[in-house]
């Protein structure tokens, strides 16, 4: 699939087209096909880079990501990551990161949450429920907020007067979100959280609460008390500005925000299948039992002798 990445700033005063029922139209296929780290680093302290430097940085990051997955014997990611459109282009600028607030581009973790990102959780080989949801094909890249920015991942958006639907190709997950001011009762919450929609001018605003506890380590780290606010604003015929805000005092010392862009795709979504983890689960847990017999403890992806 060929993805067109706008490299010019959007036209001033752009007005989004309307649906048949008068709402701003963001319907259709939208995708990402670029490299966008979440945070700033020592190598990328500035939010933007000129085109020449951006290409060099994208090539460097793609090589590092590919090498990491090569080491894990993953045949897919190393190929895909080298075929992106480079660093993300947002409002005509090459961006080095998603985080725009705080201004330093670093996530404001609490000390406890920062420690968790380094040490990881307890051993995850004792039973199938401790294996990652993405590995078990339960949830994948449809989780809010949109933070995976690697190879092409289409999102099909459908609007009705009462709902907006977001279907993600990678994982084949669907968020059916009502236009309402009231969240659903706990019994109706899903693995993707509980989302409600509203319009703020020409911007679609989605508010997600009741984050499922199993998702803590698989998305942007959050507690079950956190709230995600997403904003979708069409800024040209070919590009949509995507902004998100995370408010979770349990995990972060302050509210933080990120942004990127979704680009129009004149193509269709394909069927997605996820079977590897399901078929491999028996061997994964059997390997854990072999480690038990050998006195090897596995934690945070590292092995050590007891």
C-alpha positions in Angstrom: 0.0 0.0 0.0 1.4 3.4 -1.0 1.0 6.1 1.6 1.1 9.8 0.7 2.8 11.8 3.4 2.1 15.6 3.1 5.3 17.5 3.6 3.9 21.0 3.4 2.1 23.0 6.1 -1.7 22.7 5.8 -3.6 25.5 4.1 -4.7 28.3 6.4 -8.4 28.5 7.0 -9.1 25.0 5.8 -12.7 23.9 6.4 -13.4 20.1 6.6 -16.1 18.7 4.3 -19.5 17.7 5.8 -21.3 14.4 6.1 -24.8 14.0 4.8 -26.1 14.9 8.4 -23.9 18.0 8.7 -21.1 16.9 10.9 -17.4 17.5 10.0 -16.3 14.5 7.9 -13.3 12.5 9.1 -14.6 9.3 7.4 -12.5 7.0 5.4 -9.1 5.3 5.7 -6.3 7.0 7.7 -2.9 5.6 8.4 0.6 6.1 9.8 3.7 5.0 8.1 6.5 6.7 9.9 8.9 6.7 12.9 7.9 8.7 15.9 9.5 8.0 19.3 7.3 8.9 22.3 9.8 10.9 24.2 12.7 13.3 23.7 16.2 11.8 24.0 19.8 13.1 24.3 20.1 12.7 20.6 16.8 14.5 19.8 16.4 17.3 22.3 14.4 19.5 19.9 10.8 18.8 18.7 11.6 19.3 15.0 14.5 18.7 12.6 15.3 20.0 9.2 14.7 17.5 6.3 18.3 16.4 5.9 18.9 15.8 9.6 15.5 14.1 9.9 16.3 11.6 7.2 19.6 10.7 8.9 17.9 10.3 12.3 15.1 8.2 10.8 17.6 5.9 9.2 19.5 5.6 12.5 16.4 4.8 14.5 15.1 2.4 11.9 18.4 0.5 12.0 18.4 0.3 15.8 14.8 -1.0 15.9 15.4 -3.5 13.2 18.5 -4.8 15.0 16.5 -5.2 18.2 13.8 -7.3 16.5 16.5 -9.2 14.5 17.9 -10.3 17.8 14.5 -11.6 18.8 14.2 -13.6 15.6 11.3 -11.4 14.4 11.2 -11.6 10.6 8.5 -8.9 10.0 9.4 -5.7 11.9 13.0 -5.3 10.6 11.6 -5.3 7.0 8.7 -3.0 7.7 10.5 -0.4 9.8 13.0 0.3 7.0 10.1 1.1 4.6 8.5 3.9 6.4 8.3 7.6 5.3 10.9 8.6 7.9 10.2 10.8 10.9 6.5 11.9 11.2 5.4 15.0 9.4 3.0 17.0 11.5 1.7 20.4 10.2 4.6 20.4 7.7 7.3 19.7 10.3 9.5 16.7 10.8 8.9 15.6 14.4 11.3 13.8 16.7 8.7 12.8 19.3 5.1 12.6 20.1 5.2 14.4 23.5 4.6 18.2 23.2 3.8 18.8 26.9 5.9 19.0 29.0 8.1 21.2 26.8 11.2 19.0 27.5 9.4 16.1 25.8 9.8 13.7 28.8 7.0 11.8 30.3 6.4 13.0 33.9 6.3 9.6 35.6 6.0 9.4 39.4 9.1 7.7 41.0 7.1 4.5 41.4 5.9 4.4 37.8 9.4 5.3 36.4 10.8 2.4 38.4 8.2 0.0 36.9 9.2 1.0 33.4 12.7 0.0 34.2 12.2 -3.2 36.3 9.0 -4.5 34.7 6.4 -6.5 36.6 6.7 -10.0 38.2 7.5 -13.2 36.3 5.0 -13.6 33.4 5.5 -17.3 32.7 3.4 -18.9 35.5 0.0 -19.0 33.7 -1.6 -17.9 30.5 -3.4 -15.0 32.0 0.0 -13.4 32.8 1.1 -13.5 29.1 0.6 -10.2 27.2 -2.8 -9.6 25.7 -1.3 -8.8 22.3 0.5 -12.1 22.3 -2.7 -13.9 23.1 -4.5 -12.0 20.3 -6.9 -10.4 22.8 -6.1 -6.7 22.2 -3.5 -5.1 20.0 -3.0 -1.7 18.4 -6.6 -0.5 18.6 -6.1 0.7 22.2 -6.2 4.4 22.8 -4.2 6.5 22.5 -2.6 6.0 19.1 1.1 5.7 19.9 2.4 3.0 17.6 3.8 4.9 14.6 5.8 2.3 12.7 4.7 0.6 9.5 1.4 1.2 7.9 -1.5 0.7 10.2 -4.9 1.7 8.8 -7.7 3.1 10.8 -11.1 3.0 9.1 -13.4 5.7 10.6 -17.2 5.6 10.1 -19.6 8.3 11.3 -23.3 8.2 12.0 -25.5 10.9 13.7 -25.2 8.9 17.0 -21.9 7.1 16.9 -18.4 7.1 15.6 -16.6 3.8 14.8 -12.8 3.3 14.6 -11.6 0.0 13.2 -7.9 -0.7 13.4 -6.4 -3.0 10.8 -3.5 -4.4 13.0 -5.4 -6.4 15.6 -8.8 -5.9 13.8 -10.2 -4.1 16.8 -13.3 -1.9 16.7 -14.3 1.0 19.0 -18.0 1.8 18.7 -18.3 5.1 20.5 -21.6 6.9 21.2 -22.1 10.7 21.3 -23.1 11.1 24.9 -22.0 12.8 28.1 -22.4 9.8 30.3 -20.0 6.8 30.5 -21.6 3.3 30.6 -21.9 1.3 33.8 -19.0 -0.9 34.8 -20.7 -4.1 33.6 -20.4 -2.8 30.0 -16.8 -1.7 30.0 -14.5 -3.3 27.5 -10.9 -4.3 27.2 -10.5 -1.0 25.2 -11.8 1.1 28.0 -15.1 3.0 28.0 -15.2 5.9 25.4 -17.7 8.7 24.8 -17.7 11.2 21.9 -18.6 14.9 21.4 -17.8 17.7 18.9 -15.7 20.7 19.8 -16.3 22.9 16.7 -14.8 20.8 13.8 -12.8 18.6 16.2 -14.0 15.2 17.3 -13.2 14.6 21.0 -13.1 11.1 22.5 -12.9 10.6 26.3 -11.8 7.2 27.5 -12.0 6.1 31.2 -12.1 2.8 33.1 -8.8 1.6 31.6 -8.7 -2.2 31.9 -6.1 -3.3 34.5 -4.6 -5.9 32.1 -3.6 -3.1 29.7 -1.3 -1.2 32.1 1.9 -2.5 30.6 0.7 -2.8 27.0 -0.2 0.8 26.2 0.9 4.1 27.4 1.3 3.2 31.1 -1.9 4.2 33.0 -3.8 3.2 36.1 -7.5 2.2 36.1 -8.3 5.7 37.4 -6.7 7.5 34.4 -8.4 9.4 31.6 -7.5 9.7 27.9 -8.7 12.6 25.8 -8.2 12.3 22.1 -8.8 15.0 19.5 -9.2 14.4 15.7 -9.1 17.5 13.6 -9.0 17.4 9.8 -6.5 20.1 8.7 -6.4 19.3 4.9 -7.8 16.9 2.4 -4.9 14.5 3.0 -4.1 15.0 6.7 -5.7 14.9 10.1 -4.1 16.2 13.3 -4.3 13.7 16.1 -3.8 15.0 19.7 -4.1 13.2 23.0 -4.0 14.1 26.6 -3.2 11.8 29.6 -4.5 12.7 33.0 -3.5 10.1 35.6 -2.2 11.3 39.0 -1.5 7.8 40.0 1.1 7.3 37.3 2.2 10.8 36.4 3.1 13.9 38.3 1.1 16.1 35.9 -1.1 16.1 32.8 0.9 15.5 29.6 0.0 15.7 25.9 1.2 14.2 22.6 0.3 14.8 19.0 0.9 13.3 15.5 -0.8 13.2 12.2 -2.9 10.6 10.4 -2.7 10.6 6.6 -5.4 9.8 4.1 -5.1 6.5 2.3 -6.9 5.7 -1.0 -7.1 2.0 -0.3 -9.0 -0.6 1.6 -8.4 -2.3 4.9 -7.3 -5.9 4.9 -8.2 -8.9 7.1 -5.9 -9.4 10.0 -5.1 -12.7 11.6 -3.4 -13.3 14.9 -2.5 -16.9 15.7 1.2 -17.1 16.7 0.7 -16.5 20.4 -2.3 -18.8 20.6 -0.4 -21.7 19.0 2.9 -20.9 20.9 1.3 -20.5 24.3 1.8 -24.2 25.2 5.5 -24.0 24.4 5.9 -20.6 26.2 4.5 -22.0 29.4 6.4 -25.3 29.0 9.6 -23.3 28.7 8.7 -21.5 32.0 8.4 -24.9 33.7 11.7 -26.0 32.3 13.2 -22.8 33.8 11.6 -23.7 37.1 13.3 -27.1 37.1 16.6 -25.6 36.3 16.3 -22.9 39.0 16.2 -20.0 36.5 14.0 -17.0 37.3 12.8 -14.9 34.4 11.8 -11.3 35.1 11.5 -8.3 33.0 12.9 -10.2 30.0 16.1 -11.2 31.6 17.2 -14.6 32.9 19.3 -15.1 36.0 20.4 -18.1 38.1 18.8 -18.3 41.6 
